[in-house]
Amino acid sequence: MQLSRNATVLANRNREGLMGAAENLEVHTRCTADEDRHDLTHHGDYLHDDIVVYQPGAEPVVGIEAYREFMQAAYVGLPDFHVVLDDQFATDNRVVCRWRISGTHSAHSFGFPATGKYVEFAGVSVWEFEDGKARRGWIYSDLPSIMTQLGSSAS
C-alpha cells in the first residue's frame, strides 16, 4: 500500500510520538468523511482495535468490529445517513465535535419500526486519542428530538 504524502508525515510523526491536536483533527475529519460515505474499510487507520464507545443508556460498544456493526446498524436504519461536522476542536489527546445526522428512517431503529420519516438530530462526541487513533469515545445524541420526529409521545 502506498501512503499519500500527508499519511506518510502522520505515520512518521506518530512513530516519533509527536501526534498532536492538528493531526488528531485530521484523523477524525477523515473518519467522519468515510462514515458519511458509508465506507468503513479504513476504520483501522482511525480507530484502535480495542476502541470503547460509550452512549448514555446503552451498553458500551467494545472493539473495532463492534463499532463497525454499530455504524452498519445506523446505515440500515437511515439508508441515506448523512453526517455534517458543525464544529470541532482538539487538544493533544482529545477531539470534541458538534455534529448533525440526517436521513430517512427506513428500517427498525431507535426503538421504532420503520416510519419513512426524514429525521435530523444533533449531538456532541468526545474522542480520546492515543498513538494517532481514537481509543475511546463518548457520543451524546439528542434522543428526545429523534423520538419527537419519529412520533413518540414519551419524549
N, CA, C and O of each residue as an XYZ file, in Angstrom:
620
protein
N       0.845     -1.172      0.000
C       0.000      0.000      0.000
C       0.890      1.234      0.000
O       1.849      1.319      0.767
N       0.576      2.159     -0.838
C       1.323      3.408     -0.898
C       0.579      4.466     -0.094
O      -0.640      4.604     -0.201
N       1.316      5.197      0.698
C       0.724      6.249      1.508
C       0.859      7.586      0.803
O       1.856      7.860      0.135
N      -0.165      8.412      0.967
C      -0.050      9.777      0.456
C       1.008     10.508      1.269
O       1.406     10.044      2.338
N       1.462     11.646      0.764
C       2.460     12.424      1.487
C       1.963     12.771      2.884
O       2.723     12.663      3.846
N       0.694     13.189      3.017
C       0.151     13.535      4.334
C       0.114     12.323      5.254
O       0.448     12.430      6.434
N      -0.289     11.165      4.721
C      -0.335      9.960      5.543
C       1.065      9.568      5.993
O       1.245      9.114      7.123
N       2.058      9.736      5.127
C       3.439      9.422      5.484
C       3.932     10.343      6.590
O       4.567      9.887      7.541
N       3.646     11.628      6.473
C       4.036     12.585      7.517
C       3.385     12.209      8.838
O       4.049     12.204      9.875
N       2.077     11.889      8.814
C       1.384     11.497     10.039
C       1.981     10.221     10.617
O       2.175     10.125     11.829
N       2.275      9.246      9.772
C       2.861      7.994     10.253
C       4.214      8.252     10.904
O       4.504      7.697     11.964
N       5.047      9.089     10.283
C       6.356      9.407     10.859
C       6.210     10.148     12.180
O       6.918      9.846     13.141
N       5.300     11.115     12.237
C       5.107     11.852     13.492
C       4.580     10.927     14.572
O       4.963     11.048     15.735
N       3.700      9.999     14.196
C       3.162      9.055     15.160
C       4.281      8.191     15.735
O       4.335      7.988     16.948
N       5.174      7.680     14.890
C       6.294      6.863     15.369
C       7.187      7.660     16.310
O       7.760      7.107     17.249
N       7.301      8.947     16.058
C       8.152      9.793     16.887
C       7.424     10.293     18.135
O       8.012     11.018     18.938
N       6.160      9.919     18.310
C       5.392     10.340     19.471
C       4.968     11.794     19.422
O       4.750     12.407     20.468
N       4.845     12.365     18.216
C       4.547     13.788     18.090
C       3.120     14.082     17.636
O       2.816     15.214     17.260
N       2.245     13.087     17.666
C       0.870     13.347     17.242
C       0.272     14.399     18.167
O       0.438     14.339     19.385
N      -0.414     15.347     17.582
C      -0.998     16.410     18.369
C      -2.377     16.770     17.879
O      -3.013     16.024     17.135
N      -2.821     17.923     18.312
C      -4.185     18.362     18.045
C      -4.507     18.393     16.556
O      -5.541     17.867     16.143
N      -3.652     18.993     15.748
C      -3.944     19.119     14.314
C      -4.046     17.752     13.651
O      -4.939     17.523     12.835
N      -3.146     16.850     13.992
C      -3.179     15.517     13.400
C      -4.420     14.747     13.839
O      -5.041     14.052     13.034
N      -4.780     14.868     15.108
C      -5.975     14.175     15.593
C      -7.229     14.715     14.919
O      -8.142     13.951     14.603
N      -7.281     16.033     14.695
C      -8.411     16.610     13.954
C      -8.473     16.042     12.544
O      -9.554     15.725     12.047
N      -7.324     15.912     11.901
C      -7.284     15.362     10.543
C      -7.792     13.924     10.520
O      -8.583     13.558      9.651
N      -7.342     13.111     11.467
C      -7.788     11.719     11.547
C      -9.297     11.674     11.775
O     -10.007     10.917     11.112
N      -9.782     12.480     12.705
C     -11.218     12.496     12.995
C     -12.022     12.954     11.784
O     -13.059     12.366     11.475
N     -11.563     13.984     11.101
C     -12.271     14.501      9.929
C     -12.332     13.447      8.833
O     -13.371     13.272      8.197
N     -11.227     12.742      8.609
C     -11.212     11.689      7.586
C     -12.152     10.543      7.948
O     -12.878     10.032      7.095
N     -12.133     10.146      9.209
C     -13.004      9.060      9.657
C     -14.469      9.450      9.457
O     -15.263      8.652      8.960
N     -14.823     10.669      9.843
C     -16.204     11.133      9.687
C     -16.595     11.206      8.217
O     -17.713     10.837      7.856
N     -15.692     11.675      7.369
C     -15.980     11.735      5.926
C     -16.224     10.333      5.373
O     -17.134     10.137      4.568
N     -15.423      9.359      5.794
C     -15.640      7.980      5.353
C     -16.989      7.462      5.845
O     -17.720      6.823      5.087
N     -17.323      7.730      7.101
C     -18.610      7.280      7.634
C     -19.765      7.936      6.889
O     -20.796      7.300      6.667
N     -19.608      9.191      6.502
C     -20.643      9.875      5.726
C     -20.845      9.183      4.373
O     -21.961      9.146      3.855
N     -19.776      8.640      3.808
C     -19.856      7.913      2.527
C     -20.218      6.441      2.729
O     -20.259      5.677      1.765
N     -20.479      6.043      3.968
C     -20.808      4.655      4.320
C     -19.632      3.728      4.011
O     -19.834      2.566      3.660
N     -18.427      4.228      4.137
C     -17.206      3.471      3.847
C     -16.465      3.209      5.155
O     -15.824      4.104      5.706
N     -16.556      1.989      5.638
C     -15.929      1.631      6.912
C     -14.626      0.860      6.717
O     -14.068      0.339      7.682
N     -14.142      0.783      5.492
C     -12.968     -0.041      5.196
C     -11.675      0.500      5.793
O     -10.715     -0.254      5.957
N     -11.627      1.774      6.119
C     -10.390      2.368      6.645
C     -10.442      2.608      8.155
O      -9.577      3.296      8.698
N     -11.441      2.052      8.836
C     -11.550      2.274     10.275
C     -10.274      1.906     11.018
O      -9.939      2.535     12.022
N      -9.564      0.902     10.540
C      -8.313      0.510     11.187
C      -7.255      1.599     11.154
O      -6.326      1.588     11.962
N      -7.389      2.545     10.221
C      -6.464      3.677     10.159
C      -6.795      4.739     11.203
O      -5.947      5.563     11.546
N      -8.023      4.719     11.704
C      -8.513      5.793     12.573
C      -8.801      5.351     14.009
O      -8.741      6.158     14.936
N      -9.112      4.071     14.185
C      -9.582      3.573     15.477
C      -8.693      2.438     15.966
O      -8.249      1.601     15.180
N      -8.436      2.417     17.280
C      -7.728      1.286     17.881
C      -8.608      0.047     17.783
O      -9.834      0.144     17.824
N      -7.982     -1.109     17.653
C      -8.742     -2.360     17.572
C      -9.634     -2.563     18.786
O     -10.715     -3.140     18.676
N      -9.184     -2.090     19.947
C      -9.947     -2.287     21.182
C     -10.664     -1.010     21.635
O     -10.845     -0.788     22.832
N     -11.068     -0.177     20.676
C     -11.794      1.052     20.993
C     -13.030      0.731     21.842
O     -13.649     -0.322     21.690
N     -13.370      1.656     22.732
C     -14.597      1.549     23.521
C     -15.373      2.844     23.315
O     -14.835      3.938     23.486
N     -16.658      2.705     22.942
C     -17.509      3.867     22.691
C     -18.702      3.799     23.636
O     -19.401      2.788     23.704
N     -18.924      4.887     24.362
C     -19.989      4.971     25.351
C     -21.100      5.893     24.856
O     -20.848      6.901     24.195
N     -22.345      5.521     25.194
C     -23.506      6.371     24.946
C     -24.421      6.264     26.154
O     -24.562      5.180     26.721
N     -25.047      7.360     26.563
C     -25.972      7.283     27.691
C     -27.080      6.261     27.427
O     -27.674      6.234     26.349
N     -27.344      5.428     28.423
C     -28.442      4.477     28.338
C     -28.179      3.248     27.494
O     -29.099      2.468     27.247
N     -26.950      3.054     27.043
C     -26.631      1.896     26.201
C     -25.377      1.210     26.720
O     -24.551      1.823     27.396
N     -25.250     -0.059     26.398
C     -24.030     -0.786     26.725
C     -22.881     -0.225     25.891
O     -23.096      0.183     24.749
N     -21.674     -0.197     26.433
C     -20.537      0.269     25.631
C     -20.345     -0.596     24.384
O     -20.597     -1.801     24.395
N     -19.902      0.039     23.334
C     -19.519     -0.655     22.102
C     -18.025     -0.930     22.245
O     -17.229      0.005     22.328
N     -17.643     -2.196     22.275
C     -16.263     -2.575     22.571
C     -15.634     -3.259     21.361
O     -16.101     -4.304     20.909
N     -14.578     -2.658     20.851
C     -13.830     -3.229     19.740
C     -14.222     -2.630     18.403
O     -15.350     -2.179     18.204
N     -13.261     -2.639     17.494
C     -13.470     -2.017     16.190
C     -14.563     -2.732     15.393
O     -15.329     -2.081     14.682
N     -14.645     -4.059     15.502
C     -15.694     -4.783     14.765
C     -17.076     -4.430     15.306
O     -18.021     -4.263     14.535
N     -17.198     -4.316     16.618
C     -18.486     -3.929     17.207
C     -18.861     -2.507     16.795
O     -20.037     -2.213     16.583
N     -17.865     -1.621     16.681
C     -18.160     -0.257     16.234
C     -18.608     -0.259     14.773
O     -19.515      0.487     14.404
N     -17.985     -1.087     13.946
C     -18.434     -1.200     12.547
C     -19.884     -1.688     12.495
O     -20.681     -1.182     11.705
N     -20.225     -2.665     13.332
C     -21.607     -3.160     13.382
C     -22.558     -2.049     13.830
O     -23.668     -1.933     13.311
N     -22.127     -1.243     14.782
C     -22.913     -0.100     15.248
C     -23.193      0.857     14.089
O     -24.323      1.313     13.914
N     -22.165      1.157     13.304
C     -22.344      2.055     12.156
C     -23.209      1.399     11.079
O     -24.050      2.068     10.478
N     -23.020      0.110     10.827
C     -23.850     -0.586      9.839
C     -25.321     -0.534     10.241
O     -26.194     -0.374      9.387
N     -25.598     -0.668     11.541
C     -26.982     -0.570     12.018
C     -27.547      0.823     11.741
O     -28.722      0.961     11.402
N     -26.719      1.847     11.883
C     -27.167      3.214     11.568
C     -27.502      3.327     10.087
O     -28.488      3.969      9.722
N     -26.694      2.713      9.233
C     -26.938      2.764      7.787
C     -28.196      1.987      7.399
O     -28.885      2.361      6.449
N     -28.501      0.913      8.121
C     -29.734      0.161      7.855
C     -30.942      1.006      8.253
O     -31.913      1.102      7.503
N     -30.877      1.613      9.431
C     -31.989      2.439      9.910
C     -32.182      3.703      9.103
O     -33.312      4.146      8.894
N     -31.082      4.288      8.648
C     -31.105      5.513      7.842
C     -30.264      5.252      6.586
O     -29.097      5.640      6.549
N     -30.821      4.611      5.570
C     -30.017      4.252      4.399
C     -29.357      5.446      3.713
O     -28.316      5.303      3.073
N     -29.964      6.619      3.849
C     -29.370      7.836      3.279
C     -28.661      8.652      4.363
O     -28.568      9.876      4.273
N     -28.162      7.954      5.389
C     -27.409      8.541      6.503
C     -26.424      9.585      5.980
O     -25.660      9.342      5.046
N     -26.471     10.744      6.610
C     -25.561     11.835      6.251
C     -25.135     12.514      7.545
O     -25.973     12.794      8.402
N     -23.846     12.779      7.694
C     -23.339     13.460      8.884
C     -22.577     14.706      8.459
O     -21.824     14.697      7.486
N     -22.795     15.778      9.216
C     -22.111     17.052      8.994
C     -21.420     17.438     10.292
O     -22.036     17.418     11.357
N     -20.145     17.787     10.207
C     -19.427     18.323     11.365
C     -19.666     19.825     11.408
O     -19.228     20.554     10.518
N     -20.357     20.285     12.440
C     -20.630     21.714     12.579
C     -19.482     22.453     13.241
O     -19.251     23.629     12.960
N     -18.762     21.767     14.119
C     -17.692     22.412     14.867
C     -16.825     21.313     15.459
O     -17.328     20.249     15.819
N     -15.539     21.562     15.560
C     -14.668     20.618     16.251
C     -13.407     21.332     16.726
O     -12.954     22.307     16.127
N     -12.864     20.820     17.806
C     -11.593     21.339     18.301
C     -10.860     20.194     18.973
O     -11.442     19.149     19.262
N      -9.579     20.404     19.218
C      -8.773     19.304     19.738
C      -7.707     19.793     20.695
O      -7.308     20.958     20.683
N      -7.259     18.863     21.526
C      -6.053     19.011     22.329
C      -5.105     17.914     21.843
O      -5.381     17.258     20.839
N      -4.011     17.716     22.535
C      -3.061     16.691     22.107
C      -3.638     15.280     22.156
O      -3.155     14.400     21.443
N      -4.659     15.042     22.981
C      -5.205     13.683     23.044
C      -6.731     13.619     23.002
O      -7.307     12.575     23.308
N      -7.393     14.709     22.632
C      -8.856     14.714     22.564
C      -9.324     15.479     21.334
O      -8.714     16.465     20.921
N     -10.428     14.994     20.758
C     -11.162     15.741     19.738
C     -12.600     15.819     20.220
O     -13.200     14.812     20.595
N     -13.142     17.021     20.205
C     -14.541     17.245     20.567
C     -15.231     17.808     19.337
O     -14.731     18.737     18.702
N     -16.381     17.241     19.007
C     -17.075     17.733     17.817
C     -18.573     17.856     18.079
O     -19.167     17.114     18.860
N     -19.143     18.823     17.390
C     -20.593     19.032     17.369
C     -21.023     18.669     15.960
O     -20.445     19.155     14.988
N     -22.037     17.815     15.843
C     -22.406     17.270     14.545
C     -23.921     17.216     14.375
O     -24.680     17.376     15.331
N     -24.340     16.986     13.128
C     -25.745     16.733     12.790
C     -25.808     15.503     11.897
O     -25.006     15.346     10.976
N     -26.764     14.642     12.178
C     -27.020     13.462     11.352
C     -28.421     13.592     10.790
O     -29.338     14.045     11.475
N     -28.581     13.189      9.534
C     -29.906     13.204      8.913
C     -30.072     11.962      8.057
O     -29.100     11.325      7.651
N     -31.336     11.634      7.794
C     -31.640     10.510      6.920
C     -33.095     10.118      7.039
O     -33.835     10.639      7.873
N     -33.488      9.193      6.191
C     -34.860      8.698      6.167
C     -34.936      7.409      6.970
O     -34.216      6.449      6.695
N     -35.809      7.399      7.958
C     -35.954      6.262      8.866
C     -36.689      5.133      8.133
O     -37.919      5.076      8.140
N     -35.925      4.241      7.504
C     -36.486      3.245      6.587
C     -36.492      1.821      7.122
O     -36.987      0.916      6.451
N     -35.957      1.607      8.302
C     -35.936      0.267      8.901
C     -36.006      0.422     10.415
O     -35.796      1.513     10.944
N     -36.299     -0.663     11.099
C     -36.404     -0.608     12.558
C     -35.095     -0.091     13.150
O     -34.034     -0.683     12.954
N     -35.186      1.006     13.867
C     -34.031      1.573     14.568
C     -34.530      2.615     15.553
O     -35.674      3.060     15.470
N     -33.676      3.001     16.477
C     -34.021      3.956     17.531
C     -35.220      3.464     18.348
O     -35.918      4.267     18.966
N     -35.459      2.164     18.354
C     -36.578      1.597     19.089
C     -37.915      1.726     18.384
O     -38.953      1.479     18.997
N     -37.919      2.105     17.119
C     -39.148      2.285     16.349
C     -39.111      1.428     15.090
O     -38.054      1.258     14.483
N     -40.274      0.884     14.694
C     -40.326      0.280     13.362
C     -40.159      1.381     12.318
O     -40.317      2.562     12.627
N     -39.846      1.003     11.106
C     -39.647      1.990     10.033
C     -40.845      2.929      9.940
O     -41.995      2.490      9.956
N     -40.561      4.228      9.843
C     -41.631      5.225      9.721
C     -41.628      5.900      8.359
O     -42.635      6.484      7.956
N     -40.513      5.829      7.646
C     -40.396      6.543      6.379
C     -40.186      8.035      6.562
O     -40.142      8.781      5.584
N     -40.056      8.479      7.812
C     -39.893      9.911      8.094
C     -38.431     10.332      7.973
O     -37.515      9.589      8.326
N     -38.246     11.535      7.469
C     -36.922     12.148      7.430
C     -36.634     12.683      8.830
O     -37.466     13.378      9.413
N     -35.464     12.365      9.368
C     -35.081     12.850     10.693
C     -33.751     13.583     10.596
O     -32.900     13.280      9.760
N     -33.610     14.545     11.471
C     -32.341     15.256     11.616
C     -32.157     15.514     13.100
O     -33.059     16.012     13.774
N     -30.981     15.169     13.600
C     -30.705     15.393     15.015
C     -29.247     15.765     15.192
O     -28.403     15.506     14.334
N     -28.982     16.373     16.321
C     -27.643     16.872     16.618
C     -27.042     16.083     17.771
O     -27.724     15.320     18.456
N     -25.761     16.288     17.959
C     -25.082     15.659     19.070
C     -23.673     16.187     19.232
O     -23.190     17.009     18.453
N     -23.038     15.686     20.267
C     -21.654     16.034     20.576
C     -20.917     14.731     20.860
O     -21.446     13.839     21.524
N     -19.711     14.633     20.359
C     -18.868     13.472     20.634
C     -17.522     13.941     21.171
O     -16.997     14.980     20.771
N     -16.989     13.156     22.076
C     -15.652     13.386     22.615
C     -14.849     12.125     22.315
O     -15.268     11.019     22.655
N     -13.704     12.297     21.682
C     -12.855     11.169     21.305
C     -11.487     11.323     21.956
O     -10.850     12.370     21.848
N     -11.048     10.274     22.629
C      -9.724     10.241     23.243
C      -8.774      9.526     22.285
O      -9.035      8.404     21.850
N      -7.675     10.193     21.967
C      -6.708      9.653     21.011
C      -5.457      9.152     21.717
O      -5.010      9.714     22.716
N      -4.915      8.087     21.169
C      -3.650      7.528     21.634
C      -2.919      7.003     20.404
O      -3.479      6.226     19.632
N      -1.698      7.416     20.225
C      -0.885      6.973     19.082
C      -1.565      7.252     17.741
O      -1.468      6.452     16.811
N      -2.249      8.387     17.649
C      -2.834      8.803     16.382
C      -4.145      8.151     16.009
O      -4.628      8.331     14.891
N      -4.740      7.388     16.937
C      -6.022      6.733     16.673
C      -6.948      6.931     17.867
O      -6.495      7.104     18.999
N      -8.250      6.903     17.598
C      -9.229      7.025     18.684
C      -9.200      5.757     19.533
O      -9.308      4.646     19.014
N      -9.055      5.937     20.832
C      -9.022      4.820     21.782
C     -10.378      4.662     22.484
O     -10.853      3.547     22.699
N     -10.996      5.809     22.838
C     -12.309      5.797     23.496
C     -13.139      6.944     22.951
O     -12.608      7.964     22.512
N     -14.459      6.758     22.986
C     -15.354      7.811     22.535
C     -16.600      7.867     23.395
O     -17.039      6.863     23.955
N     -17.158      9.063     23.486
C     -18.408      9.298     24.195
C     -19.319     10.039     23.232
O     -18.991     11.140     22.789
N     -20.461      9.445     22.903
C     -21.389     10.025     21.934
C     -22.663     10.427     22.662
O     -23.306      9.604     23.313
N     -23.020     11.705     22.543
C     -24.223     12.242     23.175
C     -25.153     12.750     22.083
O     -24.911     13.807     21.500
N     -26.225     11.995     21.802
C     -27.185     12.352     20.754
C     -28.423     12.976     21.374
O     -28.756     12.706     22.528
N     -29.099     13.808     20.603
C     -30.345     14.441     21.040
C     -31.499     13.451     20.864
O     -32.296     13.579     19.935
N     -31.583     12.461     21.762
C     -32.606     11.428     21.662
C     -34.029     11.967     21.759
O     -34.896     11.469     21.042
N     -34.323     12.963     22.610
C     -35.692     13.493     22.613
C     -36.121     14.023     21.244
O     -37.278     13.865     20.854
N     -35.205     14.644     20.523
C     -35.528     15.141     19.189
C     -35.848     13.987     18.239
O     -36.798     14.062     17.460
N     -35.055     12.928     18.309
C     -35.309     11.756     17.463
C     -36.688     11.188     17.774
O     -37.469     10.915     16.863
N     -36.986     11.011     19.052
C     -38.266     10.433     19.454
C     -39.437     11.294     18.993
O     -40.444     10.771     18.516
N     -39.310     12.602     19.132
C     -40.373     13.509     18.693
C     -40.586     13.396     17.186
O     -41.723     13.317     16.721
N     -39.503     13.389     16.433
C     -39.621     13.314     14.973
C     -40.213     11.988     14.502
O     -40.887     11.933     13.473
N     -39.960     10.922     15.260
C     -40.486      9.614     14.877
C     -41.876      9.360     15.437
O     -42.494      8.336     15.143
N     -42.374     10.304     16.256
C     -43.760     10.212     16.696
C     -43.990      9.672     18.078
O     -45.105      9.250     18.386
N     -42.977      9.665     18.931
C     -43.157      9.172     20.287
C     -43.738     10.253     21.174
O     -43.297     11.402     21.140
N     -44.730      9.878     21.967
C     -45.264     10.822     22.951
C     -44.496     10.723     24.254
O     -44.751     11.482     25.190
N     -43.544      9.776     24.320
C     -42.766      9.567     25.542
C     -41.586     10.505     25.643
O     -40.852     10.456     26.630
N     -41.376     11.366     24.648
C     -40.223     12.263     24.691
C     -40.494     13.338     25.685
O     -39.655     14.214     25.892
